Amino acid sequence: MSKIKQTKIPVALGLDAIVSTFIDEGALENEFNWKLVRERDELTKHSKDIKWLEFNEDGTFKAKHNKPAVGRSLMMSPFNRYFTWQTTPITEIVKERFDGYIKFKTENSTYELSKIYREPVGNPV
C-alpha cells in the first residue's frame, strides 16, 4: 500500500500525555533550580541546571565552566537542542553573592540569575 493512500487513524492525546512525552524526550523539564530574569521586560526563564560557555573568536565552542566570567555565555538546561535560554557573552558582572545570585550585563541585556531554594518536603523527625 502506498504511503499516500494509507488510512489515517486520529488519536487524541491528553495534555498530560503530551507533557510527559516532552519530559521523557528532554524537551521540557519538570524541576527547576534556577531562575533568570531579563531586566528590560521582566522575561523570566527557569531551568534545572546551568552552564557557562566560552567561545573562540570565530564563534565556535571552546569550553564549558561552572562559574560565570566576562566573555562567557549562560546556557540554561536541558542541554540538548531544546535548551531553555542562552545569553550573549557577559560584558560586566554587576553583583555576585555566594547564595547563587548574580546580576550581569551581556552585549545586549542585563540579567539577574538566582538559585531557587526549596523547603524540605515531609515532616521533620
Secondary structure, 3 states (H helix, E strand, C coil): CCCCCCCCCCCCCCHHHHHHHHHHCCCCCCCCCEEEEECCCCCEEEECCEEEEEECCCCCEEEEECCCCCCCEEEECCCCCCCCEECCCEEEEEEECCCCCEEEEECCCEEEEEECCCCCCCCCC
